[in-house]
């Protein structure tokens, strides 16, 4: 393979990885934008999405198989299930803590994350589960680069989810309410917006996007594990920060950018795959130190 | 002079109080008594306990040191650190590498580890302490992972399998090899950590930490150098972790990167939060709970961490200040 082919192949890999990151980053950014909470449990909701999807798919595969139709149904169902779970978590754990100090709410989020992954660990004995699908490995060759249909469809699906989200936030009344709450909660309350309901809706959407990403990851990698949410949670946060936390297009851009950076980063001499994570966490730290507002984030003046 | 409770008694020796309840109500005297009793009990545990019990109690003292170290960062200065295991790793690996590959005496590695972990604290804290608290949490998490991955990927740290054959320390020609020896080593370490924590808390720096924690802007207006004060907390916390790491390496004789995973950092943080942030007895109780809970609920198998997490969540929701919180004045 020539150097161009390697770069093209990495471009394809980076886009796929990046679209997963972007989907998870969206949830972080939406929740952060609206209630300034760093939801540590978000990566675990992604993990939970793939496990719920695994259960649903094993039921559905008897009826409609585990081809594209089965996976689509699984995705919709598990987005709904995990979305409601996200709302439930918000109601139980985050609503009572909203007036508590920052430190307490962060630790609560951490505890929620622990509850989630320990639950899954207890039920799976910490084993990897095979996410079985009938998707095959057919694909097309673009030049010398081989891309499977699965990869293409996954990227397509995540991009369409992002477009739907963007339309929802900018074209509907609910989206408008969300944007308004992010600016001034009290004023929204005075204008008759049901703030709690909109916050719950935000959690629902953010969580279900993470669940969608979880199922896509299960389909793509073929196995799921209780701890898969940890690293991706951290990476997605990086992506959200790269784009500018609180900004929805920023999360998408940041996710894709991080995916590309990572897959090209592994091609740099002396930086093998084992240094991949060090590379992206390094980017996160440098970014937070030098440009904490990210690419598309607004500069806000506040006490540090 | 009928009721001694109402008189502001300044006599600590208690000669004016003819025994009884009033003597108990004098805080300093009573506290000293409780402390002495507890220390005495801790001293005599090896006489009555089997090796299993000793192993657990050694672990408790070890976590007391780690939790007290993290308590300086989280409890005193109010900074959330999710990568504390990194400092512990730095200490353990410094001792491990120096003793097993360069043949340096264990006791000489301690000052080296102190310097290295202080530097690590400085490097991590320096650029990040200006960040908002939630960003800081994520950055420390990232740093914790970076340290672990470096330990995993480098040649000198033994890669994924870690270091083995770390020599056990000798003191005056006597080699520490039994669990009883390490029990006393860690007990002394824990008492030392309590003492240093206590002195720090009541020092000028300790008051500055408290001020910064409660109101940063007001603290700065009063002339406290906010970033420097936070950095002190970070560096001192890192030194605690580093020293604990040295002794951990000596006790285990083998270390691997898996010991220093994110869960380890969370566990130490739980110890601090569970008992009550910023209060030494609270943190000690937290460390006890941390080690004893999984042992007591051993029968639950893989469910025990789940139960632990749920307990943690409930405590955060109903007692966000911890089991035994610090008094707010």
Boltz contact constraints between the chains, C-beta under 6 A:
constraints:
  - contact:
      token1: [A, 38]
      token2: [B, 134]
      max_distance: 6.0
  - contact:
      token1: [A, 96]
      token2: [B, 317]
      max_distance: 6.0
  - contact:
      token1: [A, 100]
      token2: [B, 320]
      max_distance: 6.0
  - contact:
      token1: [A, 102]
      token2: [B, 133]
      max_distance: 6.0
  - contact:
      token1: [A, 103]
      token2: [B, 80]
      max_distance: 6.0
  - contact:
      token1: [A, 104]
      token2: [B, 320]
      max_distance: 6.0
  - contact:
      token1: [A, 106]
      token2: [B, 80]
      max_distance: 6.0
  - contact:
      token1: [A, 106]
      token2: [B, 137]
      max_distance: 6.0
  - contact:
      token1: [A, 107]
      token2: [B, 273]
      max_distance: 6.0
  - contact:
      token1: [A, 107]
      token2: [B, 316]
      max_distance: 6.0
  - contact:
      token1: [A, 108]
      token2: [B, 316]
      max_distance: 6.0
  - contact:
      token1: [A, 111]
      token2: [B, 312]
      max_distance: 6.0
  - contact:
      token1: [A, 111]
      token2: [B, 313]
      max_distance: 6.0
  - contact:
      token1: [A, 111]
      token2: [B, 316]
      max_distance: 6.0
  - contact:
      token1: [A, 114]
      token2: [B, 309]
      max_distance: 6.0
  - contact:
      token1: [A, 115]
      token2: [B, 309]
      max_distance: 6.0
  - contact:
      token1: [A, 115]
      token2: [B, 310]
      max_distance: 6.0
  - contact:
      token1: [A, 115]
      token2: [B, 313]
      max_distance: 6.0
  - contact:
      token1: [A, 118]
      token2: [B, 305]
      max_distance: 6.0
  - contact:
      token1: [A, 118]
      token2: [B, 306]
      max_distance: 6.0
  - contact:
      token1: [A, 118]
      token2: [B, 309]
      max_distance: 6.0
  - contact:
      token1: [A, 119]
      token2: [B, 306]
      max_distance: 6.0
  - contact:
      token1: [A, 122]
      token2: [B, 302]
      max_distance: 6.0
  - contact:
      token1: [A, 122]
      token2: [B, 303]
      max_distance: 6.0
  - contact:
      token1: [A, 122]
      token2: [B, 306]
      max_distance: 6.0
  - contact:
      token1: [A, 237]
      token2: [B, 138]
      max_distance: 6.0
  - contact:
      token1: [A, 274]
      token2: [B, 153]
      max_distance: 6.0
  - contact:
      token1: [A, 277]
      token2: [B, 149]
      max_distance: 6.0
  - contact:
      token1: [A, 278]
      token2: [B, 146]
      max_distance: 6.0
  - contact:
      token1: [A, 278]
      token2: [B, 149]
      max_distance: 6.0
  - contact:
      token1: [A, 281]
      token2: [B, 142]
      max_distance: 6.0
  - contact:
      token1: [A, 281]
      token2: [B, 145]
      max_distance: 6.0
  - contact:
      token1: [A, 281]
      token2: [B, 146]
      max_distance: 6.0
  - contact:
      token1: [A, 284]
      token2: [B, 142]
      max_distance: 6.0
  - contact:
      token1: [A, 285]
      token2: [B, 139]
      max_distance: 6.0
  - contact:
      token1: [A, 285]
      token2: [B, 142]
      max_distance: 6.0
  - contact:
      token1: [A, 288]
      token2: [B, 131]
      max_distance: 6.0
  - contact:
      token1: [A, 288]
      token2: [B, 135]
      max_distance: 6.0
  - contact:
      token1: [A, 288]
      token2: [B, 139]
      max_distance: 6.0
  - contact:
      token1: [A, 289]
      token2: [B, 127]
      max_distance: 6.0
  - contact:
      token1: [A, 304]
      token2: [B, 130]
      max_distance: 6.0
